[in-house]
């Protein structure tokens, strides 16, 4: 829970950068590695992974917009 409190204490800009830095590489790598299992080229799977990885970022922005 201390990690969540630390994250909430960051400015919104810092939260955006942190979520992007963590989620984007994970999303790309997961998409790249899982794409052949679904019959898709790896680089296209990486692009799909980036799209999916942007979901937490979008939810963070929506949460911040709801506060204002």
Beta strands, then each sheet from edge to edge (+ up, - down):
end
